Amino acid sequence: MAIRTEPIDKHVRGRLDGTVVVETRDPLLVWQDGFPPVYGFAPDEVADGTLRPATGSSYDGGFFFGPHLPVAEWYDVAVGDRVVPCGAWRFADLPDRVVLTWEPHRLDWTEEDEPVGLHPRDPHKRVETLHSSRHVEIAIGGVPVATSSHPVLLLETDLPTRYYLRREDVRLDLLVPTHARSACPYKGEADHYWTFPGPPEVVNVAWSYSSPLPAVSAIASRIAFYNELVDLRVDGVLLERPDSPFSRPEQRPGGR
């Protein structure tokens, strides 16, 4: 796995319990193959006293948010009594930069004055929505769960096209709402998820954004399904299930 970097012109701040622990107007984007970017900060961009020698030697949070390359040095991030264990690190291949976790409920991040969650926005990624009249049919385990001729297509770089359907076109009586939530730097917070109870059970197979970010407002309150987990027909053609990061259970809320 290789590392790639690129400077970007943004005012970036990371906060722990409201205290700024890192701030820069000259951040460095860092890519690990197959994962969204993180920021690499110069040591003098990190507030004095907020990084301490780590009490551990591995990231204990979600797989998505830890390092995916060899680490040369670990740090705990601390403000007062609040400590994020192994919340920062230096990559062995980028020892002059410090990376801090973007896992929700650990640090809070802004790009300029806008909150951003999960990871920095990738300048090479594009997200767009298109109203369509394609005929979409979705089945799980042979059971039809949605049919629509009024989808909104969401196209996102490096991910399969998602088909967002009107609620009345989805058999919600066949799905069970869950308490799962997720966030996306490009779309906002997915605040509704549904499980297909089976058999076989498919956990959090569908989701919806009540108030998506303005750039994708067309998907508001519509429901999408993981193409990776369902049988999806578009205009009568059964699509091959894609291989994407969301094919892996650990990348999905409550996935297994």
C-alpha positions in Angstrom: 0.0 0.0 0.0 1.4 3.3 -1.1 1.1 6.8 0.4 0.2 9.9 -1.7 0.1 13.6 -0.6 -1.2 16.8 -1.9 -1.3 20.3 -0.4 -4.6 22.1 -0.3 -5.7 25.7 0.5 -8.2 25.3 3.4 -8.4 26.6 7.0 -8.7 23.4 9.0 -9.3 23.1 12.7 -9.7 20.0 15.0 -11.2 20.4 18.5 -11.4 18.3 21.5 -14.2 19.3 24.0 -14.3 22.7 22.3 -10.6 23.3 22.6 -8.6 23.7 19.3 -5.9 21.1 19.3 -4.7 21.5 15.7 -5.1 24.4 13.3 -3.6 25.1 9.9 -4.2 27.2 6.7 -1.8 24.9 4.8 -2.9 21.4 5.3 -1.5 18.4 3.6 -3.9 15.7 2.3 -2.7 12.2 2.7 -4.1 9.2 0.9 -3.7 5.5 1.9 -4.6 3.3 -1.1 -8.3 2.4 -1.0 -9.2 4.9 1.7 -10.4 8.5 1.8 -7.8 11.1 2.7 -6.7 12.3 6.1 -4.7 15.4 7.0 -1.1 15.4 7.8 -0.2 18.3 10.1 3.2 19.9 10.8 4.2 19.4 14.4 4.0 23.2 15.1 0.3 23.2 13.9 -0.6 21.1 16.9 -1.3 22.9 20.2 1.4 22.6 22.8 0.7 19.9 25.4 -2.2 18.2 23.6 -0.1 15.3 22.3 1.3 12.9 24.9 3.3 9.6 24.5 0.7 7.0 23.9 -0.3 4.6 26.6 -1.1 2.0 24.0 0.2 0.9 20.6 -2.8 0.5 18.4 -6.0 2.3 17.5 -9.0 1.1 19.5 -11.8 2.7 17.5 -13.5 1.8 14.2 -11.4 0.1 11.6 -12.2 2.9 9.1 -10.7 5.6 11.2 -7.3 4.2 12.2 -4.1 4.1 10.3 -3.8 1.6 7.4 0.0 2.0 6.9 2.9 1.2 9.3 3.0 3.7 12.2 6.3 5.1 13.5 5.0 6.7 16.7 1.6 6.9 18.6 0.2 9.7 20.7 -2.7 10.2 23.0 -4.6 13.4 22.4 -5.5 15.2 25.7 -7.3 18.3 26.9 -7.7 18.4 30.6 -9.2 15.2 31.8 -10.4 14.2 28.3 -8.0 11.8 26.6 -8.3 10.1 23.2 -6.0 7.1 23.4 -3.8 6.6 20.3 -5.8 9.4 18.7 -2.8 10.6 16.7 0.2 9.0 14.9 3.0 9.5 12.5 3.3 7.2 9.5 6.6 5.5 9.0 6.7 6.8 5.4 5.7 10.4 6.5 7.5 11.0 9.7 7.4 14.8 9.5 3.6 14.9 9.7 1.1 14.1 12.5 -2.3 12.6 11.7 -5.3 12.8 14.1 -8.4 10.7 14.1 -11.6 11.8 12.4 -13.8 9.2 14.2 -17.1 10.8 15.3 -17.4 11.7 19.0 -13.6 11.9 19.4 -12.5 15.1 17.7 -14.7 17.7 16.0 -13.5 19.1 12.7 -14.1 22.1 10.5 -13.0 23.1 7.0 -13.2 26.9 6.9 -16.3 27.4 9.1 -18.2 24.3 8.1 -18.3 21.2 10.2 -17.1 18.1 8.3 -17.4 14.6 9.6 -15.7 11.2 8.9 -12.8 12.4 6.8 -11.6 15.5 4.9 -13.4 16.2 1.6 -11.5 14.8 -1.4 -10.9 17.5 -4.1 -10.9 14.7 -6.7 -14.3 13.4 -5.7 -17.6 14.4 -7.3 -21.1 13.8 -6.1 -24.1 14.7 -8.2 -27.8 13.8 -8.4 -30.0 13.2 -11.4 -33.8 12.8 -11.6 -34.6 9.7 -13.8 -37.4 7.7 -15.2 -35.5 4.4 -15.2 -37.5 1.5 -13.8 -35.9 0.2 -10.7 -36.8 -3.1 -8.9 -35.1 -4.3 -5.7 -35.4 -7.7 -4.1 -33.8 -9.3 -1.1 -33.7 -13.1 -0.8 -36.2 -13.3 -3.7 -38.6 -10.9 -1.9 -39.5 -7.7 -3.8 -39.0 -4.7 -1.5 -39.2 -1.7 -3.9 -40.3 -0.8 -7.3 -40.0 2.7 -8.8 -40.0 4.6 -12.1 -39.1 7.9 -10.4 -35.6 7.4 -8.9 -33.1 10.0 -8.1 -29.6 8.7 -9.1 -26.7 9.6 -7.0 -23.4 9.3 -8.7 -20.3 9.5 -6.5 -16.7 9.0 -7.7 -15.4 5.5 -7.1 -18.7 4.2 -5.8 -21.6 2.4 -7.5 -24.6 4.5 -8.6 -27.2 4.7 -5.8 -30.9 4.7 -6.6 -32.9 6.9 -4.1 -36.6 6.0 -4.2 -39.7 7.7 -3.0 -41.0 6.2 0.3 -44.2 5.2 -1.3 -42.3 3.0 -3.7 -40.6 1.0 -0.9 -42.3 -1.8 1.0 -41.6 -0.4 4.4 -43.9 -3.0 5.9 -41.2 -5.6 5.0 -38.4 -3.6 6.7 -37.6 -2.9 10.4 -36.3 0.6 11.4 -33.1 0.6 13.4 -31.3 3.2 15.5 -28.2 3.2 13.2 -26.8 6.5 12.0 -23.9 7.4 9.7 -22.3 10.6 8.3 -20.8 11.6 5.0 -18.7 14.6 4.2 -20.5 15.1 0.9 -24.1 14.1 1.8 -24.6 14.9 5.4 -26.1 12.6 8.1 -28.1 9.5 7.2 -30.5 9.5 10.1 -32.8 6.5 9.2 -31.8 2.9 8.6 -33.8 -0.2 8.0 -33.0 -3.9 8.3 -34.6 -6.7 6.2 -35.5 -9.3 8.9 -35.2 -12.2 6.5 -34.6 -14.9 6.3 -31.8 -14.2 5.6 -31.5 -11.1 7.8 -29.7 -8.2 6.1 -28.8 -5.5 8.7 -29.1 -1.8 7.8 -29.6 -2.6 4.1 -31.4 0.7 3.4 -31.1 4.3 4.6 -32.4 7.8 4.2 -31.2 11.4 4.7 -33.9 13.7 6.2 -31.9 16.8 5.6 -29.0 16.2 3.2 -26.4 18.8 2.3 -27.6 21.4 -0.3 -25.6 19.9 -3.1 -27.6 16.7 -2.9 -30.9 18.0 -1.7 -32.8 15.9 -4.3 -32.3 12.8 -2.2 -34.1 14.2 0.9 -36.3 11.7 2.6 -35.8 9.1 -0.2 -34.6 5.6 0.5 -31.6 3.9 -1.0 -30.3 0.3 -0.7 -26.8 -1.1 -0.8 -26.4 -2.4 -4.3 -23.8 -4.7 -2.8 -26.5 -6.6 -0.7 -29.6 -6.7 -2.9 -30.8 -7.9 -6.3 -31.2 -4.7 -8.3 -32.9 -4.6 -11.7 -32.7 -1.4 -13.8 -35.0 -1.3 -16.9 -35.4 -5.1 -16.6 -31.6 -5.8 -16.4 -30.3 -7.5 -13.3 -27.1 -5.6 -12.3 -24.1 -7.4 -11.0 -23.4 -6.7 -7.4 -20.5 -4.3 -7.2 -17.3 -4.7 -5.2 -16.9 -1.5 -3.2 -15.6 -0.5 0.2 -19.2 -1.1 1.4 -19.0 -4.7 0.4 -17.0 -5.2 3.7 -19.3 -5.5 6.8 -17.0 -3.2 8.9 -17.7 -0.3 6.5 -21.4 -0.5 7.1 -23.4 0.6 10.2 -23.8 -2.6 12.3 -22.7 -4.7 9.3 -22.0 -8.3 9.7 
